[in-house]
Amino acid sequence: MAEIELTYELALEFLSFLRVHVHTEPGDLNLLCLQGIHPDPERPNVLVLNDNVPDAYDDTIVLVYHDRERSAPGRVLALRGTVDPGLYYTRTEPHPQGAAHLTFGQHLYVRGEHKGHPALRAFQESNRVWRDKNGNFKPDEGECVFIGTFGVNIHAGGATNYIGKWSAGCINVFGGWAGRPWKTFMESVDIHFQDRSFLYVTVWRGRDLVKFKELGWAHRPSLCLGMHNPWVSEAQRLLKHKGCPEVLIDGDWRTQMSHLVRKFQTEHNLTVDGWVGPETWKALTA
């Protein structure tokens, strides 16, 4: 499996590449939550790609932060965690419309509580999620984006290898409420909120970070249902230019956008998966 060493500079450049907001003043913290890539337990801040197996803590919660001393260098700390719900709330006792997954992209969080413990809650209690109706952990045709109060918080997760009931969609930091990872996490959160009223939380695929490290700014990130991002606007403009007049260029990927991408992929003999990945980007830019 591919691996990379993550630095503060690489993390900031990747966030800039994703076209999201970043806090960079002394004391500031940004969260970069990466799906399908985990920290190497023996080598700090070395991340290893994986197959993103359901119900496993195989994602990375990266603290991208700056000490309060202005002359101090920026730092990163990679913590094991999950951005996905566990199997229990996906297949055993799911929501009627499917388990909630935070959409890939940027979200705003504030300090609050989760089950009586200090944690992070969505700004104004508003979450943007897609719901996994068929329980396969992938945004598929016919699945929808929802915005509302769903309680998708950021909190400590379990200390075993399985997510279980720890997450119905919340981001978890592995190790338990009393574990060193969660305590370290909250220490950085507390420093950040001394001067800030909210925290930027970016959720993305680890594979895009690895490809960005390899290709730099020539890389184009994979896009899918739920994203609300300038990269989506770019894909929409290209799709419209390629003969899809019904495309609305608003940077907001909803169910109709998935339908139009699948239609374009079918017409151009591409793999029909509803994602704008390398193959579809190539066809759109040809």
Beta strands, then each sheet from edge to edge (+ up, - down):
strand 1: 3-5
strand 2: 29-35
strand 3: 37-39
strand 4: 46-49
strand 5: 59-66
strand 6: 74-82
strand 7: 99-102
strand 8: 105-114
strand 9: 117-122
strand 10: 127-132
strand 11: 145-148
strand 12: 154-156
strand 13: 171-173
strand 14: 199-205
sheet 1: 1+ 4- 3+
sheet 2: 9+ 8- 14+ 2+ 5- 6+ 13- 12-
sheet 3: 7+ 10- 11+
end
